[in-house]
Amino acid sequence: MHFLVLGSTGAIGNIFCDITLEARHTLTLFIRNRDKVPARVADNKRVAIIEGILEDEDTLDEVSRCGADTFVSFAGPPVGSKNTPLTDGYRALVPKLVSQGIKRLLILCTPSYKGASDVASFKWRLGEWTMKAIPSTRGQYGEMISVGEYVTSLPAEDDIKWTLFRVGGLTNGEKRPVEATFLGTGKDGMWISRASVAEWVMEEAIQEKWVRRIPYICN
């Protein structure tokens, strides 16, 4: 499988690159700065790197023509972010990907975005309230809501196989079994290791168990 990856230089993205290359997949990395790519990845013959930003249409055209089967994004808004630059980037990029036949999308989100299968619970309400109350994280909260709304609104008639996977607290622990569930089920633990996220995303890209759904994943 050929993966187009956004957010590959973050902690989860680095692990994802390693495990997909070990599994003999091919990668195209869309990044701002190629110097942040570890040499073990950048020097691999099955890795292509496209350097640029989501705001540049020419770069997005190049990215969309990379020949990938699947688009994976581990991108998220930084602390203190304002407006919705990531959502705007998806709005610009995704139609171009679809026009080139890249219709399998796996995009990171958080429990801030709720779905119809979720059940309200105190712990998630508290987390939501905290993010909205703190000025430095208020923008992150708004951006994740916006990302969720955009991805879940993608037209079914375009045959887009999106999965919006949500994660809570991230740890640096080892890869462990993953529970894919919804909020409020009693199985929705607060934590998941970055290695577990990366492994689950690779497997879901192939197995397609959660197409057009918004699972919450945890250990």
C-alpha positions as CSV (number, residue, x, y, z in Angstrom):
1,M,0.0,0.0,0.0
2,H,1.1,3.5,-0.7
3,F,0.4,6.0,2.1
4,L,0.4,9.8,1.8
5,V,1.1,11.1,5.3
6,L,0.6,14.5,6.8
7,G,2.1,15.1,10.3
8,S,4.8,12.5,9.8
9,T,7.4,14.4,11.8
10,G,5.4,14.3,15.0
11,A,5.8,11.5,17.5
12,I,3.0,9.3,16.2
13,G,4.0,10.1,12.6
14,N,7.6,8.9,13.2
15,I,6.4,5.6,14.6
16,F,3.9,5.2,11.8
17,C,6.7,5.7,9.2
18,D,8.8,3.0,10.9
19,I,6.1,0.4,11.2
20,T,4.8,0.9,7.6
21,L,8.2,0.6,6.2
22,E,8.8,-2.5,8.2
23,A,5.6,-3.9,6.6
24,R,7.1,-3.1,3.2
25,H,4.6,-0.3,2.4
26,T,5.5,2.9,0.4
27,L,5.3,6.4,1.8
28,T,4.9,9.9,0.5
29,L,5.5,12.5,3.2
30,F,4.0,15.9,2.9
31,I,6.0,18.1,5.3
32,R,7.1,21.7,5.9
33,N,10.7,21.0,6.6
34,R,12.4,17.9,5.2
35,D,15.3,18.3,7.7
36,K,12.9,17.0,10.4
37,V,12.6,13.6,8.8
38,P,14.9,11.1,10.4
39,A,17.6,9.8,8.1
40,R,16.5,6.2,8.5
41,V,13.2,7.3,6.8
42,A,14.4,9.9,4.4
43,D,17.1,7.6,3.0
44,N,14.7,4.7,2.4
45,K,14.0,4.0,-1.3
46,R,10.3,3.5,-0.6
47,V,9.9,7.1,0.8
48,A,9.2,10.2,-1.3
49,I,9.2,13.7,0.4
50,I,7.2,16.7,-0.8
51,E,8.1,19.8,1.1
52,G,5.5,22.6,1.3
53,I,2.5,24.0,3.1
54,L,-1.3,23.4,3.0
55,E,-1.8,27.0,1.8
56,D,0.1,26.5,-1.4
57,E,-2.1,25.3,-4.2
58,D,0.7,24.2,-6.5
59,T,2.1,22.0,-3.8
60,L,-1.3,20.5,-3.1
61,D,-1.6,19.7,-6.8
62,E,1.8,17.9,-6.6
63,V,0.7,16.1,-3.5
64,S,-2.5,14.9,-5.0
65,R,-0.7,13.3,-7.9
66,C,1.8,11.3,-5.7
67,G,0.0,8.0,-6.6
68,A,-1.0,7.1,-3.0
69,D,-3.8,4.7,-2.2
70,T,-4.5,6.2,1.3
71,F,-4.2,9.6,3.0
72,V,-3.3,9.5,6.7
73,S,-3.1,12.7,8.8
74,F,-1.7,12.9,12.3
75,A,-1.7,16.7,12.1
76,G,-3.2,18.7,15.0
77,P,-3.3,22.4,16.0
78,P,-0.6,23.6,18.3
79,V,-1.3,25.2,21.6
80,G,-2.3,28.8,21.1
81,S,-3.6,28.3,17.6
82,K,-6.3,30.6,16.2
83,N,-8.9,30.2,13.5
84,T,-9.0,26.9,11.5
85,P,-5.9,26.6,9.3
86,L,-5.9,22.8,9.5
87,T,-9.5,22.5,8.4
88,D,-9.0,25.0,5.7
89,G,-6.1,22.9,4.5
90,Y,-8.2,19.8,4.4
91,R,-10.9,21.7,2.5
92,A,-8.2,22.6,-0.1
93,L,-6.4,19.2,-0.2
94,V,-9.1,16.6,0.0
95,P,-11.0,17.5,-3.2
96,K,-7.7,17.3,-5.1
97,L,-7.0,13.9,-3.6
98,V,-10.4,12.6,-4.5
99,S,-10.1,13.9,-8.0
100,Q,-6.9,11.7,-8.3
101,G,-8.6,8.6,-6.9
102,I,-7.3,8.8,-3.4
103,K,-10.5,8.1,-1.5
104,R,-9.3,6.3,1.7
105,L,-8.8,8.9,4.3
106,L,-7.8,8.4,8.0
107,I,-7.7,11.7,9.9
108,L,-6.8,12.3,13.6
109,C,-9.3,14.1,15.8
110,T,-10.0,14.3,19.6
111,P,-12.9,13.5,21.9
112,S,-13.8,17.2,21.6
113,Y,-15.8,16.2,18.5
114,K,-18.8,14.1,19.4
115,G,-20.9,11.7,17.3
116,A,-24.3,10.3,17.4
117,S,-23.1,7.0,18.9
118,D,-21.4,8.7,21.9
119,V,-23.0,8.9,25.3
120,A,-22.4,12.0,27.5
121,S,-20.3,11.4,30.5
122,F,-18.7,13.6,33.2
123,K,-15.1,12.9,32.3
124,W,-15.5,14.0,28.7
125,R,-17.7,17.0,29.6
126,L,-15.0,18.1,32.1
127,G,-12.3,17.8,29.5
128,E,-14.4,19.8,27.0
129,W,-15.1,22.5,29.5
130,T,-11.4,22.7,30.5
131,M,-10.3,23.2,26.9
132,K,-12.9,25.9,26.2
133,A,-12.1,27.7,29.5
134,I,-8.3,28.0,29.0
135,P,-7.3,30.6,26.4
136,S,-4.3,28.7,25.2
137,T,-6.3,25.6,24.3
138,R,-9.6,27.3,23.2
139,G,-8.3,27.5,19.6
140,Q,-7.3,23.8,19.6
141,Y,-10.8,22.9,20.7
142,G,-12.5,25.0,18.0
143,E,-10.2,23.6,15.3
144,M,-10.9,20.0,16.3
145,I,-14.6,20.6,16.2
146,S,-14.2,22.1,12.7
147,V,-12.1,19.2,11.5
148,G,-14.7,16.7,12.7
149,E,-17.5,18.6,11.1
150,Y,-15.7,18.8,7.8
151,V,-14.6,15.2,7.5
152,T,-18.0,13.8,8.5
153,S,-19.7,16.1,6.0
154,L,-17.8,14.6,3.0
155,P,-20.4,13.5,0.4
156,A,-21.3,9.8,0.4
157,E,-21.9,9.9,-3.3
158,D,-18.2,10.6,-3.9
159,D,-17.4,7.1,-2.5
160,I,-14.9,8.6,0.0
161,K,-13.9,6.0,2.6
162,W,-13.1,8.4,5.5
163,T,-12.4,7.4,9.1
164,L,-12.1,10.1,11.8
165,F,-10.2,8.4,14.6
166,R,-10.2,10.1,18.0
167,V,-7.6,9.8,20.7
168,G,-7.4,11.0,24.3
169,G,-4.2,11.2,26.4
170,L,-1.1,10.0,24.6
171,T,1.7,8.1,26.2
172,N,5.2,6.8,25.1
173,G,4.4,3.3,26.2
174,E,4.8,0.2,24.1
175,K,2.3,-1.0,21.5
176,R,-0.7,-2.7,23.2
177,P,-4.1,-4.0,22.2
178,V,-6.5,-1.2,21.1
179,E,-10.1,-0.8,22.1
180,A,-12.1,0.9,19.3
181,T,-15.3,2.2,20.8
182,F,-17.4,5.3,21.4
183,L,-17.5,7.8,24.2
184,G,-19.5,6.8,27.3
185,T,-19.5,3.0,26.7
186,G,-17.4,2.2,29.7
187,K,-14.7,0.9,27.5
188,D,-13.4,4.4,26.6
189,G,-10.2,4.6,28.7
190,M,-8.4,7.9,28.9
191,W,-5.0,6.8,27.5
192,I,-3.4,5.2,24.5
193,S,0.3,4.8,23.5
194,R,1.5,6.6,20.4
195,A,2.8,3.2,19.1
196,S,-0.7,1.7,19.5
197,V,-2.3,4.6,17.5
198,A,0.2,4.1,14.7
199,E,-0.3,0.4,14.5
200,W,-4.1,0.7,14.6
201,V,-4.2,3.3,11.8
202,M,-2.1,1.1,9.5
203,E,-4.3,-1.9,10.2
204,E,-7.5,0.1,9.8
205,A,-6.3,1.4,6.4
206,I,-6.2,-2.1,5.2
207,Q,-9.1,-3.7,7.0
208,E,-11.6,-0.9,6.6
209,K,-13.7,-1.8,9.7
210,W,-14.5,1.8,10.5
211,V,-15.3,3.4,7.2
212,R,-17.5,6.6,7.5
213,R,-17.4,6.3,11.3
214,I,-15.7,8.1,14.2
215,P,-14.2,5.6,16.6
216,Y,-12.5,6.5,19.8
217,I,-9.4,4.4,20.3
218,C,-7.7,3.6,23.6
219,N,-5.6,0.9,25.4
